[in-house]
Amino acid sequence: MSEEKDLYVKLDVLKNKIPQPWWKYYHVSSIENFVFHLDNIKNERSRSRTSDNIENYIDIAINKAEDPSDVATTSKELFAILWKIADFYRYELGFIRKPDYLITTILVIVIFFLLKLILTTTQSLVICIIGFVGYFIHVQFKVKARKVY
C-alpha cells in the first residue's frame, strides 16, 4: 500500500511533467481529491487496494505525459482507468461528478417548457427555481467538502 505522502509526491511529479492547462486532461484535481479522502475509507483492505489503484493511475499518467501527442485521446484513455476509482468513491464516500452549470441550466429551461405545457407559467417557473436552487445548494456542499471528481 502506498502512503498518502508517496502518492502526493508522485502526483507532484505528474504536475511538473505537464503544463497546468493540461491538468484537466490528466484529471489531476480528481486524483488529488481521491488521495485527500483516502483516510476516509474505513476498510483497511479497500483503502490499500484503492491506494494501489491510484498509484497505478499516476504511473500510467506519468508514462502518457512523456508522449503528449494527443491529449484528448490520452484523457479518454485515462478516464477509463479513473472511472473504476471514481465509482468506488461514489458508492463508498458519496462523491459526485463536478457539476456542469451550462448543461444544468439548459436542462432546467427544457423542464420549464415541458412543465409549462401542463401548468401555468408561474407554477412552472417556481418549480424550476426550487429544483435548481435545491440542486445548487446540494452541489455547493459537495464541492466545499471536496467530494467531487
Secondary structure as the mmCIF struct_conf table of DSSP 4:
data_model
#
loop_
_struct_conf.conf_type_id
_struct_conf.id
_struct_conf.beg_label_comp_id
_struct_conf.beg_label_asym_id
_struct_conf.beg_label_seq_id
_struct_conf.end_label_comp_id
_struct_conf.end_label_asym_id
_struct_conf.end_label_seq_id
HELX_RH_AL_P HELX_RH_AL_P1 GLU A 4 LYS A 17
BEND BEND1 ILE A 18 ILE A 18
HELX_RH_3T_P HELX_RH_3T_P1 GLN A 20 TRP A 22
TURN_TY1_P TURN_TY1_P1 TRP A 23 HIS A 27
HELX_RH_AL_P HELX_RH_AL_P2 VAL A 28 PHE A 36
TURN_TY1_P TURN_TY1_P2 HIS A 37 HIS A 37
HELX_RH_3T_P HELX_RH_3T_P2 LEU A 38 ASN A 40
HELX_RH_AL_P HELX_RH_AL_P3 GLU A 44 ALA A 65
TURN_TY1_P TURN_TY1_P3 GLU A 66 GLU A 66
BEND BEND2 ASP A 67 ASP A 67
BEND BEND3 SER A 69 SER A 69
HELX_RH_AL_P HELX_RH_AL_P4 VAL A 71 LEU A 93
STRN STRN1 ILE A 96 ILE A 96
HELX_LH_PP_P HELX_LH_PP_P1 ARG A 97 PRO A 99
HELX_RH_AL_P HELX_RH_AL_P5 TYR A 101 ILE A 118
BEND BEND4 LEU A 119 LEU A 119
HELX_RH_AL_P HELX_RH_AL_P6 THR A 121 LYS A 144
TURN_TY1_P TURN_TY1_P4 ALA A 145 ARG A 146
STRN STRN2 VAL A 148 VAL A 148
#
